[in-house]
């Protein structure tokens, strides 16, 4: 048997530490001020005791601990933990030389035991058991037997709830978003431990705060207010969720002071883990792209952070459309690649994948938002001079199925050269019944 006794820092959440400990062993219990772990069956899985302890107490962990100790039984580990916290050195003979002051069951009888010269586990074991039982009760002997490994130890083992739904009372009334975030940090830390314990990644969360007032200025108030947080990819990274919550709460006005905060998961999926590849392109430092897109969407507004989404349409101006980055399904599935965003009032970037979709390799990298009508002189189109056609016509007939289009699109596309402007993408409309000469338009530019 190998037991670990751990005490969290005073400002840390003991529940979060207990949930984190469940990653290493299913036998975790809260006993007095400590968290006890029976990790004997997990030593081989983690590569030995040292590696198990290093993983449990690794540096940079979001949860801090005050002290820890290990022993062959739970009560011995707890006694060693208490000695370490008091600054005493562990004795040479364990458990016989452990002081009785570190045994919880002996606390009510310490004064009497000291008067008879009994101050250690071994001295108490040397006394007649029948007399000890009559004088101090059977509980003291049972605890002593458990500490010495002569009696099995039974504790109410900690289990993870199937769904994360936690609520905390605020230490003081919250009047701003920053006050909510202070308590929300404890809930997010619990959430991370819960996600790691159940091997899940979160996609959607809900923050709910309870209002302390029922009426304000004569107007009734709702009992609580809510804020929903969503991510493009499953995550266990609480720092990213905290930044999203901070950005959204900074733009939220509390209707009244709040006295409690609740956090619950709306959508979770099995966690696939993080990449362990040694390739540098798969382990780029810094913030992930989809996290940056989500944070900017919250800060600037979803409509102000957009991506271009390919459409199944033969018309060049309809092959893509601008959609909010956070609502783009391709952004969610592919890990947040936002593509190319619209960056100019006159022209917009062309996604090369759209060209490959139609089998045409000569689409221009830039297309005008609206085709520009060209002058025609001597049956030749002009744009800063006469244009020389370099390719044969590529005929396009489309939009006859679109009820919103008044007339079908009938065009012949060419690549043309201008002495001043370089290579251009132009098209000629088919002659209509009421036209005597075709009309030419500039539709794209080549870099």
Secondary structure, DSSP 8 states (H G I E B T S, - for coil): --EEEEEE-TTS-HHHHHHHHTTT-S-EEEETTEEEEE-GGGTTTTTSHHHHHHHHT-TT-SS-EEEEEEESSHHHHHHHHHHHHHT----SSTTTTSBGGG-GGGGGGHHHHHHTT--BHHHHHHS-HHHHHHHH-HHHHHHHHHHTTSS----------SS-EEEEEEEEEE-SHHHHHHHHHHHHHHHHHHHHHHTEEEEEEEEEEEES-SEETTEE--SEEEEEEEEEEEE--HHHHHHHHHHHHHT---SS-EEEEEEEEEEEEE---------GGGS--S--HHHHHHHHHHHH-GGGSEEEEE-S-SSGGGSEEEEEGGG-HHHHHTTS--------SSEEE--HHHHHHHT-S---SEEEEEEEE-EEETTEEESSSB-EE-S--EEEEE-TT-TT-SS-EEEEEEEEEETTTEEEEEEEE---TT-SS--EEEEEE--
